[in-house]
Amino acid sequence: MGKKLHVVSLGCTKNLVDTEVMMGKLQDYDVVSEVDNADVIIVNTCGFIDAAKEESLNTVLSLHEERKDDSLLVMAGCLSERYKDELMVQIPEVDIFTGVGDYEQIDELLAKKQSQFSDEVYLIDGAERVVTGSSYHAYVKLSEGCNQACSFCAIPSFKGKLHSRNLDSIAKEVEALVAKGYYDFSFVSQDSSSYLRDQNVKDGLSLLIQRIELIEGVKSARILYLYPSTTTIKLLENIAKSKIFHNYFDMPIQHINDDMLRIMKRGFGKEKTLELLNYMRKLPNSFVRTSFIVGHPHETQEMFDEMVEFAKEFGFDRMNVFEYSDEESTTSFDMEAKIDEEIIKERAEILGAVAKEARLKSLEAEVETQIELVIDGVSNEHEYLLSARKLLWAPEIDGEIYVNDRIVDEELEFGKIYKAKVTQLVGDILTATVYNDTTSNN
């Protein structure tokens, strides 16, 4: 009987890539969904904000309650790194602690039953991953760390400064994934638009676009997490020119009031932020996603009202709304004029309703349009409905489309790109009829 592994990856997609690296080092284990049947349990934690920290701790402790006596429980990732000294004392239930520098050493740590925290943040370079969740899509990490100094963000305190991979390393990883059948890629990092700036290259992301376009077999790509002050019109133009990269723009702006952007240390004010957003919005077939933080210290009612009005009017396709989290090691932690928690929750509900309305409006605009979609499998709603995603959209976060009809003779295949017509919006789910596959006219 082979050894059995149970893995939980929490937080962002960057964490997911690191989890997949660990799984790549442990391919002699059988991955199981039952915790009480696992010999090794790994939780890759998130330590970004209070809600994420609480989820990570609760997950670790609940898995401990379910595991068998002779198993090993591993706590890895950002939360483990950020609070290593406290956690190693306070959570004796965990057998092995490791942070953000030793993902590729996980097999050695298990063999030694040893905790380890390397000084350097791990950045994938040639390691074999076990890509999860899809047979055709993969996330590719561009860099680690961040050179920004946002008032509310603790990431640089435990991830360090920006450290970019070189172009060849990324290209080789994409080529290896293409050879395994992957054709759709999402490029991610804490600040993707700063890619290669630590190597004195200002247009690194444009160079990446050119390099990825040379790889035969890449059919679809998008970039996640642009930062306003390092995003340029030139970069947006290069994305728009690309035949592979979608006009998909994920730029968390966090606020729109000039004074609040200054307090948040965002680098850009309202005018330049609007210049970028308006350019994105005017591009053909563009998709614009952003994030807002409510309740940051010094946020007045007038500042909040300005943000709400802007969110209503601009026409975002998707918006995330985060409640301010008071994080030690951030400049906002020591600020005065903290906002009452009840007010923060109330503001989050108000802006959350605006975000929901914006999403529905964006979905309604899809009805009667011709799109490319990819089918992921049978839907959870009904066995006769297939779950699909518009190829432009990022997996899991942007929505699901139900394919409920087809005008093609052959059976529809999972993981294949089809042309389809969106027929209606039912609740917050689009339905579509497939009429052709994208290879038919090639």
PAPA-887047 format. One record per residue (C-alpha): residue number from 0; x, y, z. Coordinates in nm, 2 decimals, always signed. Example, Ala and Ser with C-alpha at 12.3 -4.5 7.8 and 13.67 -1.06 7.14 Angstrom:
2
n	X	Y	Z
0	+1.23	-0.45	+0.78 $
1	+1.37	-0.11	+0.71 $
This chain:
442
n	X	Y	Z
0	+0.00	+0.00	+0.00 $
1	+0.14	+0.34	-0.10 $
2	+0.15	+0.64	+0.13 $
3	-0.15	+0.87	+0.12 $
4	-0.15	+1.25	+0.10 $
5	-0.42	+1.50	+0.18 $
6	-0.36	+1.86	+0.07 $
7	-0.54	+2.19	+0.14 $
8	-0.44	+2.51	-0.04 $
9	-0.58	+2.83	+0.11 $
10	-0.57	+3.19	-0.01 $
11	-0.46	+3.31	-0.35 $
12	-0.37	+3.14	-0.68 $
13	+0.00	+3.22	-0.61 $
14	-0.03	+2.99	-0.30 $
15	-0.19	+2.73	-0.53 $
16	+0.12	+2.72	-0.75 $
17	+0.34	+2.66	-0.44 $
18	+0.10	+2.38	-0.33 $
19	+0.14	+2.22	-0.68 $
20	+0.52	+2.23	-0.64 $
21	+0.49	+2.04	-0.31 $
22	+0.26	+1.79	-0.48 $
23	+0.52	+1.76	-0.76 $
24	+0.78	+1.66	-0.50 $
25	+0.54	+1.40	-0.35 $
26	+0.42	+1.22	-0.65 $
27	+0.50	+0.88	-0.49 $
28	+0.20	+0.95	-0.26 $
29	-0.16	+0.88	-0.35 $
30	-0.37	+1.20	-0.31 $
31	-0.68	+1.12	-0.10 $
32	-0.98	+1.33	-0.01 $
33	-1.04	+1.15	+0.33 $
34	-0.83	+1.31	+0.60 $
35	-0.86	+1.01	+0.83 $
36	-0.70	+0.80	+0.56 $
37	-0.40	+1.02	+0.50 $
38	-0.04	+0.95	+0.62 $
39	+0.05	+1.31	+0.55 $
40	-0.17	+1.62	+0.57 $
41	-0.04	+1.95	+0.43 $
42	-0.21	+2.29	+0.48 $
43	-0.07	+2.57	+0.27 $
44	-0.19	+2.87	+0.47 $
45	-0.27	+3.23	+0.40 $
46	-0.17	+3.51	+0.63 $
47	-0.29	+3.82	+0.45 $
48	-0.58	+3.95	+0.66 $
49	-0.77	+3.85	+0.97 $
50	-1.04	+3.64	+0.79 $
51	-0.77	+3.45	+0.60 $
52	-0.57	+3.39	+0.92 $
53	-0.87	+3.26	+1.10 $
54	-0.96	+3.03	+0.82 $
55	-0.61	+2.89	+0.81 $
56	-0.60	+2.82	+1.18 $
57	-0.94	+2.67	+1.19 $
58	-0.85	+2.44	+0.90 $
59	-0.53	+2.32	+1.06 $
60	-0.71	+2.24	+1.39 $
61	-1.01	+2.07	+1.24 $
62	-0.79	+1.85	+1.03 $
63	-0.60	+1.76	+1.34 $
64	-0.93	+1.64	+1.50 $
65	-1.00	+1.42	+1.20 $
66	-0.66	+1.27	+1.13 $
67	-0.53	+0.92	+1.24 $
68	-0.28	+0.90	+1.52 $
69	+0.03	+0.81	+1.32 $
70	-0.01	+1.08	+1.05 $
71	+0.20	+1.39	+1.00 $
72	+0.04	+1.73	+1.00 $
73	+0.23	+2.00	+0.81 $
74	+0.16	+2.37	+0.83 $
75	+0.32	+2.56	+0.54 $
76	+0.30	+2.90	+0.37 $
77	+0.23	+3.26	+0.45 $
78	+0.07	+3.24	+0.80 $
79	+0.33	+2.99	+0.91 $
80	+0.61	+3.22	+0.79 $
81	+0.46	+3.53	+0.94 $
82	+0.40	+3.40	+1.29 $
83	+0.64	+3.11	+1.30 $
84	+0.77	+3.18	+1.65 $
85	+0.43	+3.21	+1.81 $
86	+0.27	+2.92	+1.62 $
87	+0.54	+2.67	+1.69 $
88	+0.47	+2.73	+2.06 $
89	+0.09	+2.77	+2.05 $
90	+0.00	+2.49	+1.82 $
91	+0.17	+2.17	+1.93 $
92	-0.08	+1.97	+1.72 $
93	+0.13	+2.05	+1.41 $
94	+0.42	+1.81	+1.35 $
95	+0.61	+2.01	+1.09 $
96	+0.62	+2.39	+1.03 $
97	+0.76	+2.55	+0.72 $
98	+0.71	+2.89	+0.55 $
99	+0.75	+3.03	+0.21 $
100	+1.10	+2.92	+0.12 $
101	+1.10	+2.54	+0.13 $
102	+0.82	+2.42	-0.09 $
103	+1.07	+2.22	-0.31 $
104	+1.22	+2.07	+0.01 $
105	+0.90	+1.92	+0.14 $
106	+1.00	+1.56	+0.07 $
107	+1.32	+1.61	+0.27 $
108	+1.13	+1.77	+0.56 $
109	+0.88	+1.48	+0.57 $
110	+1.16	+1.23	+0.57 $
111	+1.34	+1.40	+0.86 $
112	+1.01	+1.50	+1.03 $
113	+1.17	+1.84	+1.07 $
114	+1.05	+2.20	+1.06 $
115	+1.24	+2.45	+0.85 $
116	+1.23	+2.82	+0.75 $
117	+1.47	+2.92	+0.49 $
118	+1.57	+3.29	+0.46 $
119	+1.49	+3.31	+0.09 $
120	+1.14	+3.32	-0.05 $
121	+1.09	+3.02	-0.29 $
122	+1.05	+3.11	-0.66 $
123	+0.97	+2.83	-0.89 $
124	+1.24	+2.76	-1.15 $
125	+1.22	+2.43	-1.33 $
126	+1.04	+2.24	-1.06 $
127	+0.78	+1.99	-1.17 $
128	+0.43	+2.08	-1.06 $
129	+0.11	+1.87	-1.03 $
130	-0.14	+2.11	-1.18 $
131	-0.48	+2.08	-1.01 $
132	-0.83	+2.17	-1.10 $
133	-0.80	+2.17	-1.48 $
134	-0.68	+1.97	-1.77 $
135	-0.62	+2.28	-1.99 $
136	-0.56	+2.58	-1.76 $
137	-0.26	+2.66	-1.54 $
138	-0.14	+2.95	-1.33 $
139	+0.22	+3.07	-1.39 $
140	+0.39	+3.27	-1.12 $
141	+0.60	+3.57	-1.25 $
142	+0.76	+3.68	-0.93 $
143	+0.76	+3.69	-0.55 $
144	+0.76	+3.97	-0.31 $
145	+0.66	+4.33	-0.37 $
146	+0.84	+4.67	-0.38 $
147	+0.52	+4.87	-0.31 $
148	+0.45	+5.02	+0.03 $
149	+0.07	+5.01	+0.06 $
150	-0.03	+5.12	+0.41 $
151	-0.26	+4.82	+0.47 $
152	-0.05	+4.54	+0.33 $
153	+0.18	+4.31	+0.53 $
154	+0.30	+4.10	+0.24 $
155	+0.64	+4.27	+0.20 $
156	+0.72	+4.20	+0.57 $
157	+0.72	+3.83	+0.52 $
158	+0.76	+3.79	+0.14 $
159	+1.03	+4.06	+0.10 $
160	+1.11	+4.28	-0.20 $
161	+1.02	+4.20	-0.56 $
162	+1.21	+3.90	-0.70 $
163	+1.13	+3.83	-1.07 $
164	+1.19	+3.50	-1.26 $
165	+1.37	+3.54	-1.58 $
166	+1.19	+3.51	-1.91 $
167	+1.36	+3.18	-2.01 $
168	+1.25	+3.02	-1.68 $
169	+0.88	+3.12	-1.74 $
170	+0.90	+3.02	-2.11 $
171	+1.04	+2.68	-2.03 $
172	+0.76	+2.62	-1.77 $
173	+0.49	+2.72	-2.02 $
174	+0.65	+2.50	-2.29 $
175	+0.65	+2.20	-2.05 $
176	+0.29	+2.26	-1.96 $
177	+0.19	+2.29	-2.33 $
178	+0.36	+1.96	-2.39 $
179	+0.12	+1.81	-2.13 $
180	-0.19	+1.95	-2.30 $
181	-0.23	+2.29	-2.13 $
182	-0.32	+2.58	-2.36 $
183	-0.48	+2.85	-2.13 $
184	-0.26	+3.04	-1.88 $
185	-0.31	+3.30	-1.61 $
186	+0.01	+3.49	-1.52 $
187	+0.02	+3.60	-1.15 $
188	+0.22	+3.77	-0.89 $
189	+0.18	+4.03	-0.61 $
190	+0.24	+4.31	-0.86 $
191	+0.25	+4.17	-1.21 $
192	+0.31	+4.51	-1.38 $
193	+0.64	+4.55	-1.20 $
194	+0.77	+4.22	-1.35 $
195	+1.15	+4.25	-1.41 $
196	+1.18	+4.60	-1.26 $
197	+1.41	+4.45	-1.00 $
198	+1.63	+4.37	-1.29 $
199	+1.62	+4.73	-1.42 $
200	+1.38	+4.64	-1.70 $
201	+1.08	+4.87	-1.71 $
202	+0.88	+4.70	-1.98 $
203	+0.91	+4.34	-1.85 $
204	+0.55	+4.25	-1.89 $
205	+0.55	+4.36	-2.26 $
206	+0.86	+4.14	-2.31 $
207	+0.68	+3.85	-2.15 $
208	+0.38	+3.89	-2.38 $
209	+0.62	+3.88	-2.69 $
210	+0.80	+3.57	-2.55 $
211	+0.48	+3.37	-2.47 $
212	+0.34	+3.45	-2.82 $
213	+0.63	+3.26	-2.97 $
214	+0.53	+2.94	-2.79 $
215	+0.33	+2.72	-3.02 $
216	+0.02	+2.57	-2.85 $
217	-0.06	+2.86	-2.63 $
218	-0.41	+2.96	-2.73 $
219	-0.53	+3.19	-2.45 $
220	-0.37	+3.40	-2.17 $
221	-0.44	+3.67	-1.92 $
222	-0.25	+3.87	-1.66 $
223	-0.37	+3.90	-1.30 $
224	-0.30	+4.18	-1.05 $
225	-0.18	+4.49	-1.23 $
226	-0.07	+4.78	-1.00 $
227	-0.18	+5.13	-1.10 $
228	+0.15	+5.31	-1.07 $
229	+0.34	+5.05	-1.26 $
230	+0.08	+5.00	-1.53 $
231	+0.14	+5.21	-1.84 $
232	-0.07	+5.29	-2.15 $
233	+0.21	+5.13	-2.35 $
234	+0.16	+4.80	-2.16 $
235	-0.22	+4.82	-2.22 $
236	-0.15	+4.88	-2.59 $
237	+0.07	+4.57	-2.61 $
238	-0.19	+4.36	-2.44 $
239	-0.45	+4.49	-2.69 $
240	-0.22	+4.40	-2.98 $
241	-0.17	+4.05	-2.87 $
242	-0.35	+3.76	-3.05 $
243	-0.31	+3.54	-2.74 $
244	-0.35	+3.77	-2.44 $
245	-0.71	+3.87	-2.37 $
246	-0.81	+4.23	-2.30 $
247	-0.85	+4.11	-1.94 $
248	-0.76	+4.38	-1.69 $
249	-0.74	+4.29	-1.32 $
250	-0.62	+4.61	-1.14 $
251	-0.71	+4.64	-0.77 $
252	-0.74	+5.02	-0.72 $
253	-0.86	+4.99	-0.35 $
254	-1.01	+5.34	-0.35 $
255	-1.08	+5.64	-0.58 $
256	-1.07	+5.94	-0.34 $
257	-0.74	+6.13	-0.39 $
258	-0.67	+6.18	-0.02 $
259	-0.74	+5.82	+0.06 $
260	-0.52	+5.70	-0.22 $
261	-0.24	+5.91	-0.07 $
262	-0.30	+5.78	+0.28 $
263	-0.30	+5.43	+0.14 $
264	+0.03	+5.50	-0.03 $
265	-0.09	+5.38	-0.36 $
266	+0.14	+5.59	-0.57 $
267	-0.12	+5.71	-0.81 $
268	-0.41	+5.96	-0.75 $
269	-0.75	+5.96	-0.90 $
270	-0.67	+6.13	-1.23 $
271	-0.40	+5.88	-1.35 $
272	-0.60	+5.59	-1.22 $
273	-0.90	+5.70	-1.42 $
274	-0.68	+5.74	-1.73 $
275	-0.58	+5.38	-1.71 $
276	-0.93	+5.25	-1.63 $
277	-1.09	+5.45	-1.91 $
278	-0.83	+5.32	-2.16 $
279	-0.90	+4.96	-2.05 $
280	-1.28	+5.01	-2.07 $
281	-1.26	+5.14	-2.43 $
282	-1.07	+4.85	-2.57 $
283	-1.27	+4.59	-2.77 $
284	-1.40	+4.29	-2.58 $
285	-1.24	+4.42	-2.26 $
286	-1.31	+4.28	-1.92 $
287	-1.22	+4.50	-1.62 $
288	-1.20	+4.37	-1.26 $
289	-1.10	+4.56	-0.95 $
290	-1.09	+4.55	-0.57 $
291	-1.19	+4.81	-0.31 $
292	-1.11	+4.84	+0.06 $
293	-1.37	+5.00	+0.29 $
294	-1.30	+5.13	+0.64 $
295	-0.93	+5.22	+0.61 $
296	-0.82	+5.46	+0.89 $
297	-0.92	+5.82	+0.80 $
298	-1.19	+5.72	+0.55 $
299	-1.47	+5.97	+0.60 $
300	-1.83	+5.92	+0.49 $
301	-1.77	+6.16	+0.20 $
302	-1.47	+5.96	+0.08 $
303	-1.68	+5.64	+0.10 $
304	-1.97	+5.80	-0.08 $
305	-1.73	+5.91	-0.36 $
306	-1.61	+5.55	-0.40 $
307	-1.96	+5.41	-0.41 $
308	-2.07	+5.66	-0.67 $
309	-1.77	+5.58	-0.88 $
310	-1.82	+5.21	-0.85 $
311	-2.18	+5.25	-0.97 $
312	-2.10	+5.46	-1.27 $
313	-1.78	+5.32	-1.41 $
314	-1.90	+4.99	-1.54 $
315	-1.67	+4.73	-1.38 $
316	-1.73	+4.38	-1.49 $
317	-1.64	+4.24	-1.15 $
318	-1.55	+4.40	-0.81 $
319	-1.42	+4.25	-0.49 $
320	-1.50	+4.44	-0.17 $
321	-1.27	+4.39	+0.13 $
322	-1.32	+4.51	+0.49 $
323	-1.01	+4.69	+0.62 $
324	-0.81	+4.45	+0.84 $
325	-0.57	+4.61	+1.10 $
326	-0.25	+4.42	+1.04 $
327	+0.06	+4.46	+1.25 $
328	+0.38	+4.56	+1.06 $
329	+0.18	+4.79	+0.84 $
330	+0.18	+5.17	+0.85 $
331	-0.20	+5.18	+0.89 $
332	-0.17	+4.98	+1.20 $
333	-0.03	+5.27	+1.39 $
334	-0.26	+5.53	+1.23 $
335	-0.52	+5.71	+1.44 $
336	-0.88	+5.78	+1.32 $
337	-0.96	+5.41	+1.31 $
338	-1.31	+5.33	+1.18 $
339	-1.56	+5.15	+1.40 $
340	-1.61	+4.78	+1.30 $
341	-1.98	+4.82	+1.27 $
342	-1.94	+5.11	+1.03 $
343	-1.69	+4.90	+0.83 $
344	-1.93	+4.62	+0.80 $
345	-2.21	+4.85	+0.70 $
346	-2.00	+5.01	+0.43 $
347	-1.89	+4.67	+0.30 $
348	-2.26	+4.57	+0.26 $
349	-2.34	+4.89	+0.07 $
350	-2.05	+4.85	-0.17 $
351	-2.10	+4.48	-0.19 $
352	-2.45	+4.54	-0.32 $
353	-2.31	+4.78	-0.58 $
354	-2.06	+4.51	-0.68 $
355	-2.34	+4.25	-0.72 $
356	-2.54	+4.49	-0.94 $
357	-2.24	+4.56	-1.16 $
358	-2.18	+4.19	-1.21 $
359	-2.54	+4.13	-1.31 $
360	-2.52	+4.42	-1.55 $
361	-2.20	+4.28	-1.71 $
362	-2.36	+3.94	-1.74 $
363	-2.68	+4.08	-1.89 $
364	-2.46	+4.25	-2.16 $
365	-2.34	+3.90	-2.27 $
366	-2.69	+3.78	-2.37 $
367	-2.73	+3.73	-2.75 $
368	-2.35	+3.76	-2.80 $
369	-2.12	+3.52	-2.98 $
370	-1.84	+3.39	-2.75 $
371	-1.57	+3.13	-2.72 $
372	-1.62	+2.91	-2.42 $
373	-1.45	+2.60	-2.28 $
374	-1.65	+2.32	-2.11 $
375	-1.52	+2.20	-1.77 $
376	-1.76	+1.92	-1.70 $
377	-2.11	+1.83	-1.59 $
378	-2.27	+2.11	-1.38 $
379	-2.37	+2.07	-1.01 $
380	-2.71	+2.20	-1.11 $
381	-2.83	+1.91	-1.33 $
382	-2.67	+1.63	-1.53 $
383	-2.80	+1.76	-1.86 $
384	-2.64	+2.10	-1.80 $
385	-2.27	+2.13	-1.88 $
386	-2.05	+2.38	-1.68 $
387	-1.85	+2.61	-1.90 $
388	-1.65	+2.93	-1.88 $
389	-1.61	+3.21	-2.13 $
390	-1.25	+3.17	-2.24 $
391	-1.18	+3.54	-2.16 $
392	-1.27	+3.49	-1.80 $
393	-1.03	+3.38	-1.52 $
394	-1.12	+3.04	-1.39 $
395	-1.34	+3.01	-1.08 $
396	-1.36	+3.38	-1.00 $
397	-1.55	+3.53	-1.29 $
398	-1.85	+3.30	-1.32 $
399	-2.00	+2.99	-1.48 $
400	-2.20	+2.94	-1.80 $
401	-2.44	+2.65	-1.84 $
402	-2.44	+2.49	-2.18 $
403	-2.80	+2.36	-2.23 $
404	-2.81	+2.31	-2.61 $
405	-2.59	+2.24	-2.91 $
406	-2.61	+2.27	-3.29 $
407	-2.33	+2.02	-3.36 $
408	-2.35	+1.66	-3.44 $
409	-2.06	+1.53	-3.23 $
410	-2.07	+1.49	-2.85 $
411	-1.92	+1.79	-2.67 $
412	-1.58	+1.73	-2.51 $
413	-1.45	+1.86	-2.18 $
414	-1.15	+2.10	-2.20 $
415	-1.22	+2.19	-2.56 $
416	-1.29	+2.54	-2.69 $
417	-1.62	+2.60	-2.87 $
418	-1.80	+2.89	-3.03 $
419	-2.14	+2.95	-2.87 $
420	-2.42	+3.19	-2.85 $
421	-2.53	+3.32	-2.50 $
422	-2.91	+3.27	-2.48 $
423	-3.02	+3.41	-2.15 $
424	-2.94	+3.50	-1.79 $
425	-3.11	+3.29	-1.53 $
426	-3.05	+3.44	-1.18 $
427	-2.68	+3.51	-1.20 $
428	-2.59	+3.22	-1.44 $
429	-2.57	+3.26	-1.82 $
430	-2.69	+2.98	-2.05 $
431	-2.55	+2.92	-2.40 $
432	-2.59	+2.71	-2.71 $
433	-2.28	+2.56	-2.87 $
434	-2.27	+2.58	-3.25 $
435	-1.92	+2.50	-3.35 $
436	-1.57	+2.40	-3.22 $
437	-1.28	+2.64	-3.29 $
438	-1.09	+2.38	-3.49 $
439	-1.36	+2.33	-3.75 $
440	-1.24	+2.62	-3.97 $
441	-0.87	+2.56	-3.93 $
